[in-house]
């Protein structure tokens, strides 16, 4: 991972994460996260009964954005990402 991107992700606190619902429609939620540079992973906590966790357990493909929390309207600074949702220590393997 590029050092500039890694540093940016470590400085921010929230991400918009998108998944797909039962009908194949996009579903997005915002979450606070911690960044694990060792695994290049965003770690967030949520209720196992929340709609987004239920959707992620059915289809773990995700995409999302992280925007600079201090940004004004322009120029916008942020990243887009894609990945796979995983749960617990199974993610580290």
N, C-alpha and C positions, 0 to 999 in steps of 0.2 A: 504494500500500500504506500502510495506517495506520502512523504512526510508532511507536506502542506495540508493534505486532506486529513491525515491522521490527527494533526494538531487542531485543525478546525473542528472535527467531530468531538474531540476531547473537551473543547471549550464550550460547546453548546450543551443544552439540557433537554430539549424536546425534539421529537421527530413525529412527522405524520407518516403513519404506516398504512398501507393499502393491501387488501386481500380481496377475495371473491366470495360472494354469498351463494346460497343454494341454487339460485337461478342463473349464476354466472355473471351477475352484476358487480361492479366495483363497490367496495365498502372500505371506508377510511376511518381511522381514529388517530387521535393525538396522544402521545404518551411521554412522560419523563423517562429518561434512560441513563444508564451508566455505560461507558464504552470499555470493552476489553481489548486492548491492543494485541494481547497474546493470541486471541482467537479471531480478531477482526470482527467482533460481534457487538451488537447493541443489546443490553440486558435491561428488561423492564419487568415490572411487577404488575399483575392484574388479577382480578377475581377469576377463578376457574369457571364461574357461571356467567361471565360476561359474554355478550354476543360475539365480540371479536375473537376471544379465545376459542369459543366453540367453532367458529369458522376456520380459524388457523389450524385447529386440530384435524379438521376434515380436509383442508387443502393448505399445506404449509407454504406455498409460493407467495412471496410478498414483494412489494416495491414501496418506495417511500421517498420522502424529502426531509432534509434538515436545512433550515434557514438560519442565517446569522441573526441572533436575537437582538442585536444592537443596530440592525440595518434600518435605514430610512427607506423611502420608496424606491430610489435609484441611486447608485447602481445596486442591484440585488446580488447578494452573495449567498451561495448555498451549494448543496450537492443533491444528486438523485442517486438512489441505490436500488438494488434488487437482491434477493436472497431467499433463504429458506428459514421458516420458523422452526425452532426446535425447543424442547422442553427439558429443563433440568440438566443434569450432568451428562446426559447422552449427547449433548451438543459438542462436548469437548473431544469426542472421538473422531 
